[in-house]
């Protein structure tokens, strides 16, 4: 094994903080890249099933005479 103990593996001669933080940031980015589209897909699917209309296509007329 390259490292003689678990302590050496975690600290890597003083470079462990940079190495492990890079791994943590990388995994966080990958998790976000998976989670955001999946949650958006679920939200859109739910809205389609509920018959939700896009608010950008709604029209509003103050003078249409309906109450």
N, C-alpha and C positions, 0 to 999 in steps of 0.2 A: 504494500500500500504506500502511496506517496506521502501521506501524513502519518506521523507516528502516534498521534492521539487525536481525540475528538476536539480538544482545545486547539491544537494546531490547525485542524480543519476549519474551525470557526474564525480564528483570528488571522490565519494566512500571513504570518510575519508582518502584521500591522496593516495589511491591505484588506482584511476581511470585511470591514465596515463598507468599503466601496464596492466590493464584489457582491456582497449579500444585498446591499441596497439597490444595486443595478438589477439583480435578479428579482427583487420585490417590485420594483418599478415596471420591469418587463412583464411580469405576471399580472400586475394590476392593469396595464394597458391591454393585454390580451383578454383579460376578463371583461373589461369595458367594451372591447370590440365585439365580444360575443353577446354580452348582456343587452346593450342598447338596441341593436336590431331585433333581437328576440322579443324584448318587451314592447317595442314599437309594433312589431308584427301582431303580437297578441292584442294590443290595444286597437289596432285597425280592424282585426278580425272581429273583435267584440263590437266595435262601432258599426261594422257592416251588418252583423247579425241583428243588431238593435234597430237598424234602419236609420242610422245617424246620417244627416246631410252635412256636407261641408259648409261651415259658417261663411266662408268666402263667397259662396254662391247665393246666399240669402239676400233677398231684396227687401227693402223697408221703404214704405211710402207713407209719409205723414198725412197725405191728402187723399187716401183711397176711400174714405167715407165709412169704413167699417169700424166698429167699436169693440 
